[in-house]
Amino acid sequence: MVKMYRLTLGATCGLLTVISNAAFAAPPDLKIGPPSAAQIKAVESLNSRGVESDSKLEGELSVLSRHYSEVRSRGSSSPVKPSTLQLFGIRDKDANPTIEIAITGKTDESELTKLGAKVRFQADGVTYASIPVKSLEPLGKLDGIEFVQGMHAMSIPKPPQHNTTAGAPPRSTSRNTNDQLADSFDRQQLSGKGVVVGVVDSGIDWKHPDFINPDGTSRILYIWDMNDKSYETSGGKIGNKAPESNVDGTSIGTLYTREQITAALGGKGIVNSFDQIGHGTACAGVAAGNGEGTANGVPKGTYMGVAPKADLIICCAPYRDERGIDAGGIRADAYLGVKWIVSQAKELKRPCSINLSYGGHDTGHDGNATEERVINSLAGPGKPGVAICVAGGNERGNSLHASGRFGPAKEGSQRESRWIELNTYDSNDGNASVAFCFDTKDDWGIDIYSYDGGFLRTSQGEGIILSVWNSGRALPNVLARVGESEYRGEIAPGTNFSIQNYRDQFLRYNADGRLLVTTLPAGKYLVRAWGHSDMVGNGRFDAYVFGPGSFGNGSEHQFMIGSPGNAKNAITIGAYDFRTTWTNADGKTSYRNLMPGELSDYSNPGYSRDGTVKPDIVAPATYAISSLGRQKDSTYVQMGSDPESVTADGYHLAWSGTSAATPFVTGLVALMMEKNPNLDADQIRKLLAENATRDSHTGGTPNRDWGYGKLNPVATLKATDSGKAM
């Protein structure tokens, strides 16, 4: 998935544009070892002075707390990098912004309330809450708390781009006879009736006929628009108060009911929710569009979704910048929308199938990210009537993953891993970040060497090795070296670089030793890992670059499923090619040179880093045809696609991606739940796996590309036993 964060380094990156068009040198043959035992001891002794060691905060939370408590109290602007602000969904102008957190350990709600926090819910030993950043440090010192992590914003993937061969075969001026959906199948008289399809995404075009019943009523039970302030600004006259409130009691957006949406369709009410980029509308259309939207002689139902009579509950949760423009991501508090859909379905006594077509790579890829723990708490074995389907990601063609193995720091051991090449580039998307993932039982270190460009250069142009290793505290240990010697001189003139600056501005770190994330400006780097003590058992590490960058030597195409798709209780989806032609809005044939049945060239390979089979199943995606959304000014949204993607009826769009594959499974799960409302996510996964197609494309399964195989909807529905109503 394309990462949303626009990672910029502000005043600290004077060399950002120096190398944008330069020819890169070949990587040097470095013969430099890790820091010596004496250097490690000296740094750790220095770092232990004046450092609070009893805080249980994730490193970046400590940075946020310090900046807003100390820097803002002096009246200066916050130096927190924009990527951190976006990561937690906060605005720099706020004096004491509120963020979402997950607290592991025992908590006392009254103590949290005293700190200005608002507890959202508790599940599986984790307390999810909102809290002002200035209260983070005292929170981290409360008795019983083991660890505090932030809930992060995620990315909405951009649809993959494919080569277009629109002139070959020759275009036809008549409607293509293959316009009948290539993914149509025998639904066995199932339609999704009585089942809730939930979508947490960029919103929905609620005016689209695909989401309106023939009698003119809306098929959408609720829209919770987390960005729509209409309820507050109208004094409660527009919409309803949202299911969740901010810590100050104000509504998190506006909630609209089916009755209010239906009234607005008839011009007798106001609904200000809209889908700015069309992604959520397209997902909802694949899962549950009824195909009623049409024109130009195209029959109704031609582009019907999988569960055309399911009811919809929508959480509109895009991350929008201060101008109100979608920044290509999902809000950090979107997890509240997932839980809300589950609770609403239970209140209605209906099963629900929820679609999450978003994710990212700044996690451990082992199912332990905070967002993944929410999914695991809501769905899974013994939790009937709830399934959450998640996209696996679209970066298969990117060299975003690398790995290696290191050893303990003892005589006779190969302490350091091989060097891995890393290239980062200038881009409108900002700088690249790299997530290093480790076994929690290993004492690890990381070396980053800049040999062409970047900001790790001495004033004489020498490359610096930056060594970072885990400390068991909120901040890691950091040492800069030139060769084997510690370096304390000027680094990259004009960058204002310092070790403290680097730890605050460029690092995110989990004190449990699982994850280190660092931001790197454009340049050529070598990275490696090493053991900083004899406490190394596994020694494997994985590295993920997100943003404008890629690995060279050392890259590896596995373990690339985006999070939250690594959640054990999520049903994670890959994509395969199935449609080559459709009639476009000009009445001509759009043609894509694909081999139907093959794995889509963008579909991320698994497994999860902990060995869990991901993706679970692979579904038709390239090309899906689904509902084309409109913005609030009624202009159509094309999600960056070319005009030839619009279909002849003008109401639908051909698109692709695991974002398109996932709602196909979401819709199929709705049909399964219509037949047996008591199915849980584990039972559904087993039915999908046991009835999957294995062919010459999939090979033997399970495997890293296809999971348990290619989705077989007919066989899966036949194998689903009828069950009693909830």
C-alpha positions in Angstrom: 0.0 0.0 0.0 1.2 3.5 -0.7 2.0 5.1 2.6 0.1 8.3 3.4 2.6 10.1 5.6 4.2 13.1 4.1 7.5 12.9 5.9 9.4 16.2 5.9 12.3 17.2 8.0 11.7 20.9 8.1 14.8 23.0 9.2 16.8 19.9 9.8 17.3 18.8 6.2 19.4 21.4 4.3 20.8 18.8 1.9 17.5 17.3 0.8 17.7 18.6 -2.8 21.4 18.4 -3.3 21.4 14.9 -4.8 18.1 14.8 -6.6 19.6 14.4 -10.0 23.1 13.1 -9.1 24.6 9.8 -10.2 25.0 7.5 -7.3 28.3 6.0 -6.5 28.7 2.2 -6.1 28.4 1.1 -2.4 31.8 0.9 -0.7 33.2 -2.3 0.7 33.0 -1.4 4.4 35.2 -3.3 6.8 34.0 -1.4 9.9 32.7 -3.3 12.8 29.9 -2.4 15.2 30.6 0.0 18.1 33.1 -1.4 20.7 32.1 -2.5 24.1 33.8 0.6 25.6 31.8 2.9 23.2 28.5 1.1 24.1 29.2 1.4 27.8 30.1 5.1 27.6 26.9 6.0 25.6 24.7 4.0 27.9 26.3 5.6 31.0 25.7 9.0 29.5 22.2 8.3 28.5 21.2 7.0 31.9 21.9 10.5 33.5 18.8 12.6 33.8 16.7 10.2 31.9 13.4 9.1 33.4 13.6 5.3 33.3 10.2 4.6 34.9 8.1 5.9 32.0 6.3 3.2 30.0 5.6 5.4 27.0 6.4 4.4 23.4 9.4 6.5 22.4 7.5 8.9 20.1 4.9 9.5 22.7 7.7 10.7 25.0 8.8 13.1 22.3 5.3 14.4 21.8 4.8 15.0 25.5 8.2 16.8 25.9 7.6 19.1 23.0 4.1 20.1 23.9 4.9 20.4 27.6 8.3 22.1 27.4 8.6 23.7 24.0 5.1 25.0 23.8 5.2 26.3 27.4 8.0 28.6 26.2 5.8 30.0 23.5 7.7 28.6 20.5 6.3 26.5 17.7 6.5 22.7 18.0 9.5 21.1 16.1 7.7 17.8 15.9 8.0 16.6 12.3 4.9 16.7 10.1 4.9 12.9 9.8 4.4 12.6 13.5 1.5 15.0 13.5 -0.1 13.0 10.7 0.7 9.7 12.3 -1.4 10.7 15.4 -3.9 12.9 13.4 -3.1 16.1 15.3 -2.6 19.7 14.2 0.6 21.7 15.0 -1.5 24.8 15.9 -3.2 22.9 18.8 -1.7 23.8 22.2 -2.5 20.5 23.8 -3.9 18.1 21.2 -5.6 14.9 22.0 -4.3 11.5 20.6 -5.5 8.0 20.7 -3.6 5.4 22.8 -3.6 1.8 23.8 -2.5 1.0 27.4 -1.3 -2.5 28.3 -1.6 -3.5 32.0 -3.8 -2.5 34.9 -5.5 0.9 34.7 -7.7 2.8 37.1 -10.3 4.8 35.1 -10.6 7.4 37.8 -6.8 8.1 37.6 -7.1 8.3 33.8 -10.0 10.8 34.1 -7.9 13.0 36.4 -5.3 13.2 33.6 -8.1 14.4 31.2 -8.2 11.1 29.4 -11.4 9.5 28.1 -11.5 5.7 28.2 -13.0 4.3 25.0 -13.2 0.6 25.8 -11.2 -2.3 27.3 -10.4 -5.6 25.6 -7.9 -8.4 26.2 -5.9 -6.6 28.8 -5.7 -3.4 26.7 -7.4 -0.1 27.5 -8.1 2.2 24.5 -8.4 5.9 25.3 -8.0 9.4 24.2 -5.7 11.7 26.1 -4.1 15.2 25.9 -0.4 14.9 25.0 0.6 16.9 28.0 -0.8 14.1 30.2 1.3 11.4 28.6 4.3 11.6 30.8 2.4 11.3 34.1 0.3 8.5 32.5 3.5 6.6 31.8 4.4 6.6 35.5 1.1 5.2 36.9 1.4 2.0 38.8 0.2 -1.1 37.0 0.8 0.2 33.5 3.2 -1.9 31.4 3.3 -0.1 28.1 1.6 2.8 26.3 1.4 2.9 22.5 -0.2 5.3 20.1 -3.0 4.5 17.7 -1.8 5.4 14.2 -3.3 6.8 11.1 -3.2 4.4 8.1 -3.0 4.8 4.4 -5.6 4.3 1.7 -3.8 2.6 -1.2 -3.8 4.2 -4.6 -5.1 1.9 -7.3 -2.3 0.2 -9.1 -1.4 1.5 -12.5 -1.3 -0.9 -15.5 -0.1 -0.6 -19.0 -3.0 0.3 -21.3 -3.3 -1.2 -24.8 -6.5 0.5 -25.8 -5.9 0.1 -29.5 -5.1 -3.6 -29.6 -7.3 -5.4 -30.1 -9.0 -2.8 -32.2 -11.6 -0.8 -30.4 -15.2 -1.6 -31.1 -18.0 1.0 -31.4 -20.5 -1.5 -30.1 -21.0 -2.6 -26.5 -18.7 -5.4 -25.6 -20.6 -8.6 -25.1 -18.3 -9.5 -22.2 -19.8 -6.6 -20.2 -21.6 -9.1 -18.0 -19.6 -9.3 -14.8 -16.8 -11.8 -15.2 -17.0 -12.4 -11.5 -20.7 -13.2 -11.6 -21.6 -16.5 -9.9 -24.6 -18.5 -8.6 -25.6 -16.8 -5.4 -27.9 -19.7 -4.6 -30.8 -17.3 -3.9 -28.7 -15.4 -1.4 -28.6 -11.6 -1.5 -27.2 -10.5 1.8 -30.6 -9.6 3.1 -30.6 -9.1 6.9 -26.9 -8.7 7.1 -24.9 -5.5 7.8 -22.0 -4.7 5.5 -19.8 -2.2 7.2 -17.2 0.0 5.5 -14.6 2.2 7.2 -13.0 4.3 4.5 -13.1 7.6 2.8 -16.9 7.8 2.9 -19.7 7.1 0.5 -21.6 8.8 -2.2 -25.0 8.3 -0.6 -26.8 9.8 -3.6 -25.5 7.0 -5.9 -28.5 4.9 -7.1 -26.5 1.7 -6.2 -27.2 2.5 -2.5 -30.9 3.4 -2.9 -33.8 0.9 -2.8 -36.3 0.9 -5.7 -38.9 2.7 -3.4 -36.5 5.6 -2.9 -35.3 4.8 0.6 -31.6 4.6 1.4 -29.9 1.3 1.9 -27.6 2.9 4.3 -28.6 2.5 7.9 -26.1 5.0 9.3 -23.2 7.2 8.2 -20.9 8.4 10.9 -18.7 11.1 9.3 -15.9 11.7 11.7 -14.9 14.9 9.8 -18.3 16.5 9.4 -18.8 19.1 12.1 -22.4 19.9 11.1 -24.0 18.7 14.3 -21.9 21.0 16.4 -21.9 24.0 14.1 -25.7 23.8 13.6 -26.4 23.5 17.3 -27.7 20.0 16.8 -30.1 20.9 13.9 -28.2 18.8 11.3 -27.7 15.1 11.9 -27.1 13.6 15.3 -24.4 13.5 17.9 -21.7 11.0 17.0 -21.3 7.7 18.9 -18.1 9.0 20.4 -17.2 12.4 21.9 -13.9 14.2 22.2 -12.4 14.6 25.7 -14.1 18.1 25.9 -17.5 16.5 25.3 -17.9 17.7 21.7 -19.1 15.3 19.1 -16.5 13.5 16.9 -18.2 14.4 13.6 -21.9 13.9 12.8 -24.1 10.8 12.6 -26.8 10.4 10.0 -29.6 7.8 10.1 -31.3 6.1 7.2 -34.4 8.3 7.8 -32.3 11.4 7.5 -30.5 10.2 4.4 -33.8 9.2 2.8 -35.2 12.6 3.6 -32.1 14.3 2.0 -32.5 12.2 -1.1 -36.0 13.7 -1.4 -34.7 17.2 -0.9 -36.3 17.5 2.6 -33.2 17.3 4.7 -29.5 17.9 4.9 -26.6 15.4 4.8 -23.2 17.0 4.6 -21.2 13.8 4.4 -19.3 13.1 1.2 -16.6 11.0 -0.3 -13.8 13.2 -1.5 -11.8 10.6 -3.3 -14.3 7.9 -4.2 -12.4 5.0 -2.6 -15.0 4.2 0.0 -17.8 4.4 -2.6 -16.0 1.9 -4.9 -15.4 -0.5 -2.0 -19.1 -0.3 -0.9 -20.2 -0.9 -4.5 -18.1 -4.1 -4.9 -19.4 -5.5 -1.6 -23.1 -4.5 -1.7 -24.0 -2.2 -4.7 -27.4 -3.2 -6.2 -26.5 -2.0 -9.7 -29.5 0.3 -9.9 -27.4 3.2 -11.1 -27.3 3.1 -14.9 -28.0 5.0 -18.1 -27.3 4.8 -21.9 -29.1 1.5 -22.4 -27.0 -0.5 -19.9 -29.4 -2.8 -18.1 -29.9 -2.4 -14.4 -28.0 -4.9 -12.3 -25.1 -5.2 -14.9 -22.6 -4.0 -12.3 -24.3 -5.4 -9.2 -22.2 -6.0 -6.1 -21.9 -9.3 -4.3 -24.5 -8.8 -1.6 -27.0 -6.4 -3.3 -29.6 -6.5 -0.5 -27.4 -6.1 2.5 -27.8 -3.0 4.6 -24.9 -0.7 4.9 -23.2 1.1 7.9 -20.6 3.5 6.9 -17.8 5.2 8.9 -16.3 8.1 6.9 -12.9 8.4 8.5 -10.4 9.9 6.0 -7.5 11.9 7.4 -7.9 15.5 6.1 -5.3 18.2 6.3 -6.0 21.7 7.8 -7.5 22.8 4.4 -10.0 19.9 4.6 -8.4 18.0 1.7 -8.1 14.2 2.0 -4.4 13.4 2.5 -4.8 9.8 1.3 -5.1 8.2 4.7 -7.4 7.0 7.5 -7.7 8.8 10.8 -6.0 7.4 13.9 -9.3 7.1 15.7 -10.9 5.0 12.9 -10.7 2.0 15.1 -13.7 3.5 17.0 -15.6 3.2 13.8 -14.9 -0.5 13.5 -16.0 -1.2 17.1 -19.1 1.0 16.5 -20.2 -1.0 13.5 -19.9 -4.2 15.5 -21.9 -2.8 18.4 -24.6 -1.4 16.1 -25.0 -4.8 14.3 -25.3 -6.5 17.7 -27.9 -4.0 18.8 -29.9 -4.7 15.6 -29.3 -8.5 16.2 -27.7 -8.9 12.8 -24.4 -10.3 11.7 -21.9 -7.9 10.2 -19.2 -8.2 7.6 -16.8 -5.3 7.8 -14.4 -4.0 5.0 -11.1 -2.3 5.8 -9.3 -1.5 2.5 -6.3 0.4 4.1 -3.1 -0.3 5.9 0.6 0.5 6.2 4.1 -0.8 6.8 5.3 1.1 9.9 4.6 -1.9 12.2 6.2 -5.1 13.2 4.2 -7.1 10.6 3.6 -9.7 13.3 0.0 -9.0 14.2 0.9 -7.0 17.3 0.2 -3.5 16.1 -2.4 -1.6 18.2 -4.9 -1.6 15.3 -4.5 -5.3 14.8 -5.1 -6.0 18.5 -8.5 -4.1 18.1 -9.5 -6.4 15.3 -8.4 -9.5 17.3 -10.6 -8.3 20.2 -13.7 -7.8 18.0 -13.6 -10.9 15.8 -12.4 -14.5 16.0 -13.2 -17.9 17.5 -16.3 -17.8 19.7 -17.4 -14.4 18.5 -20.3 -15.2 16.1 -21.7 -12.8 13.6 -18.6 -10.7 13.2 -16.0 -10.8 10.4 -13.5 -8.2 9.4 -11.9 -8.4 5.9 -8.6 -6.5 5.4 -6.7 -5.7 2.2 -3.2 -7.2 2.0 -1.6 -4.3 0.1 -0.5 -3.3 -3.4 3.4 -3.1 -3.2 4.5 -6.5 -4.6 6.5 -4.8 -7.3 8.3 -2.6 -4.8 11.5 -3.6 -3.1 10.2 -2.4 0.3 11.3 -5.3 2.4 14.8 -6.6 3.3 16.1 -8.9 6.0 19.2 -10.4 7.6 20.5 -12.2 10.6 22.9 -11.1 13.3 24.6 -12.8 16.2 25.5 -12.2 19.9 28.4 -10.1 21.0 30.7 -12.9 22.1 33.9 -14.4 21.0 33.6 -16.6 17.9 30.2 -15.2 16.8 29.4 -13.5 13.6 28.0 -10.4 15.4 26.9 -8.3 12.5 24.6 -9.0 9.5 25.6 -8.3 6.0 25.1 -4.7 4.7 21.9 -4.0 2.9 21.6 -1.3 0.2 18.9 1.3 0.7 18.0 4.1 -1.8 15.8 7.0 -0.8 14.5 9.7 -3.2 13.2 13.2 -3.4 9.4 13.1 -3.8 6.3 15.1 -3.2 5.4 12.4 -0.7 8.3 13.6 1.5 11.1 11.5 2.9 11.3 7.8 3.3 11.1 6.0 6.6 12.4 2.6 7.5 10.9 0.3 10.1 13.3 -2.3 11.6 11.6 -5.2 13.2 13.2 -7.6 15.8 12.5 -10.5 18.1 11.7 -9.0 21.5 14.2 -11.4 23.2 17.1 -10.1 21.2 19.5 -7.2 22.1 19.9 -5.6 18.8 21.8 -2.7 17.2 21.4 -1.0 13.8 24.1 0.8 11.7 23.1 3.3 9.1 25.9 4.5 6.7 25.3 7.3 4.3 27.8 7.1 1.4 26.2 9.4 -1.2 24.0 12.3 -0.2 21.6 12.1 2.7 22.2 14.0 5.9 24.7 11.8 7.7 27.8 13.5 6.3 30.6 15.4 8.1 31.4 19.0 7.2 34.3 17.5 5.1 31.9 15.2 3.2 32.9 12.0 5.0 30.2 9.3 5.5 29.0 8.8 9.1 27.9 5.6 10.6 24.9 6.2 12.9 24.6 3.4 15.4 21.3 2.9 17.3 20.6 0.1 19.8 17.8 -0.8 22.2 18.0 0.4 25.7 14.8 -0.8 27.5 13.8 2.8 28.0 11.6 5.2 26.0 14.6 6.4 24.0 17.2 4.3 22.3 21.0 4.7 22.5 22.6 6.6 19.6 26.3 6.9 18.6 27.8 8.7 15.6 31.1 7.4 14.2 33.5 8.1 11.4 35.3 4.8 10.9 35.8 3.2 14.2 36.0 6.5 16.1 33.2 8.4 17.8 32.3 11.6 15.9 31.2 14.8 17.7 31.9 17.4 15.0 29.6 19.2 12.6 27.3 17.0 10.6 25.9 18.0 7.3 26.3 21.8 7.4 23.0 23.6 7.7 21.1 20.6 9.1 21.3 21.5 12.8 21.9 17.8 13.4 22.5 16.5 16.9 22.0 13.1 18.6 19.1 14.5 20.7 17.7 16.1 17.5 18.0 12.7 15.7 16.3 10.8 18.5 13.5 13.3 18.8 12.9 14.1 15.1 13.9 11.0 13.2 13.2 8.0 15.4 10.2 6.1 16.7 11.0 3.3 19.0 9.2 0.7 21.1 10.9 0.2 24.4 10.0 -3.5 24.3 12.6 -3.9 21.6 10.2 -4.9 18.8 10.4 -1.9 16.5 12.6 1.0 15.4 11.4 3.5 12.8 13.7 6.1 11.3 13.3 8.8 8.7 16.0 9.3 6.1 16.3 12.1 3.5 17.2 11.4 -0.2 20.4 9.5 -0.5 22.2 6.2 -0.8 22.7 4.2 2.4 24.0 0.9 3.8 22.2 -0.6 6.8 22.9 -3.7 8.9 22.0 -5.1 12.3 24.3 -6.4 15.1 24.0 -7.9 18.6 25.0 -5.5 21.4 25.2 -8.2 24.0 25.2 -11.9 24.3 21.4 -11.9 24.6 20.7 -12.9 21.0 18.6 -16.0 20.3 16.8 -15.5 17.0 18.9 -12.8 15.4 16.6 -12.3 12.5 15.6 -8.7 11.6 13.3 -7.4 8.9 13.3 -3.9 7.4 10.5 -2.1 5.6 10.9 1.2 3.7 7.7 3.3 3.2 7.6 6.5 1.3 10.0 7.2 -1.7 12.6 4.5 -1.3 13.6 0.9 -2.0 16.2 -1.7 -1.0 18.8 -3.0 -3.4 21.1 -5.9 -2.4 19.5 -7.7 0.5 15.8 -7.1 -0.5 13.4 -10.0 0.0 9.9 -10.6 -1.4 8.0 -12.1 1.5 6.4 -10.9 4.8 5.0 -7.9 2.9 1.4 -7.9 4.1 0.4 -4.4 5.2 -1.1 -3.9 8.7 -3.7 -4.3 10.0 -3.9 -7.2 7.6 -1.5 -9.2 9.9 -4.1 -9.5 12.6 -4.7 -13.2 13.3 -8.4 -12.8 13.4 -8.7 -10.7 10.3 -9.6 -12.3 6.9 -6.8 -10.9 4.8 -7.2 -10.7 1.0 -4.9 -10.8 -2.0 -5.8 -10.0 -5.7 -5.9 -11.8 -9.0 -6.6 -10.7 -12.6 -9.9 -11.6 -14.1 -11.2 -9.0 -16.6 -9.5 -7.7 -19.7 -12.2 -5.6 -21.4 -15.2 -3.4 -20.7 -17.2 -0.8 -22.7 -16.2 2.7 -21.6 -18.1 6.0 -21.5 -17.2 6.6 -25.2 -19.0 3.4 -26.2 -15.7 1.9 -27.1 -13.7 -1.0 -25.7 -11.1 -0.5 -23.1 -8.6 -3.3 -23.2 -5.9 -4.4 -20.7 -3.2 -6.9 -21.6 -3.7 -9.4 -18.7 -3.8 -13.2 -18.3 -7.0 -13.9 -16.4 -6.5 -16.2 -13.4 -3.0 -15.0 -12.7 -2.0 -13.3 -9.4 -2.1 -9.6 -9.8 1.4 -8.2 -10.1 0.9 -5.8 -7.2 -0.6 -8.3 -4.7 1.6 -8.4 -1.6 3.2 -11.7 -0.6 2.9 -13.1 2.9 3.2 -14.6 5.4 3.1 -12.5 8.6 6.5 -12.3 10.3 5.2 -14.7 13.1 4.4 -17.3 10.4 0.6 -16.8 10.3 -0.7 -17.6 6.8 -1.5 -14.3 5.1 -3.2 -13.6 2.8 -5.9 -16.0 3.8 -7.5 -16.0 0.3 -7.1 -14.3 -3.1 -10.1 -12.8 -4.8 -10.9 -11.2 -8.2 -9.8 -7.6 -8.4 -8.2 -6.7 -11.7 -10.5 -5.3 -13.0 -13.5 -4.8 -10.7 -16.3 -2.6 -11.8 -18.1 -0.8 -9.1 -19.9 2.4 -8.0 -18.3 5.7 -9.2 -18.5 8.3 -6.4 -19.2 12.0 -6.6 -17.9 14.7 -4.4 -20.3 17.1 -2.7 -20.3 19.4 -5.7 -21.5 16.4 -7.8 -18.3 16.1 -9.9 -17.3 12.5 -10.3 -14.3 11.1 -8.5 -11.9 9.0 -10.6 -9.4 7.9 -7.9 -6.5 8.9 -10.3 -7.6 6.6 -13.0 -7.9 7.4 -16.7 -11.2 8.4 -18.4 -11.4 5.1 -20.2 -12.1 3.4 -16.8 -15.5 4.9 -16.6 -18.2 2.5 -18.0 -20.8 3.1 -20.6 -23.5 3.9 -18.1 -21.5 6.7 -16.5 -22.2 5.4 -13.0 -19.4 2.9 -12.6 -15.6 2.6 -12.7 -13.2 -0.1 -13.6 -10.4 -0.3 -11.0 -8.1 -2.7 -9.2 -6.0 -3.4 -6.1 -6.4 -5.5 -3.0 -8.8 -2.7 -2.0 -11.1 -4.0 -4.8 -10.5 -7.7 -3.9 -11.3 -7.2 -0.2 -14.9 -6.0 -0.6 -15.6 -9.0 -2.9 -14.9 -11.2 0.0 -16.7 -8.9 2.4 -19.8 -9.3 0.2 -19.4 -13.1 0.0 -19.1 -13.3 3.8 -22.4 -11.4 4.0 -24.0 -14.1 1.9 -22.5 -16.8 4.1 -23.9 -15.0 7.2 -27.3 -14.7 5.6 -27.3 -18.5 5.4 -25.7 -19.0 8.8 -25.7 -15.8 11.0 -23.8 -17.7 13.8 -20.6 -18.1 11.9 -17.5 -16.6 13.5 -14.5 -15.3 11.6 -12.5 -18.5 12.3 -15.2 -20.7 10.9 -15.6 -18.4 7.9 -11.8 -18.6 7.2 -11.9 -22.4 7.3 -14.8 -22.5 4.8 -13.0 -20.1 2.5 -9.8 -22.1 2.7 -11.3 -25.6 2.4 -13.3 -24.7 -0.7 -10.7 -22.5 -2.4 -9.6 -23.3 -5.9 -6.1 -24.7 -6.5 -5.0 -24.6 -10.1 -1.9 -24.1 -12.2 -1.7 -20.5 -11.1 -1.9 -21.1 -7.4 0.2 -24.3 -7.2 0.2 -26.1 -3.8 -1.4 -24.2 -1.0 -1.0 -22.6 1.5 1.7 -20.5 0.1 3.0 -16.9 0.5 1.3 -15.6 -2.7 -2.1 -17.2 -2.7 -2.6 -18.1 1.0 -5.1 -21.0 0.9 -5.9 -20.4 -2.7 -8.2 -18.7 -5.1 -11.7 -17.7 -3.8 -14.4 -20.1 -5.0 -17.7 -18.4 -4.0 -20.0 -21.2 -5.3 -18.3 -24.0 -3.5 -18.0 -21.9 -0.3 -21.7 -21.1 -0.2 -22.7 -24.7 -0.9 -20.4 -25.8 2.0 -21.9 -23.2 4.4 -24.4 -24.9 6.7 -27.7 -23.1 7.4 -27.9 -21.8 10.9 -30.4 -20.4 13.3 -31.0 -16.6 13.4 -29.0 -14.7 16.0 
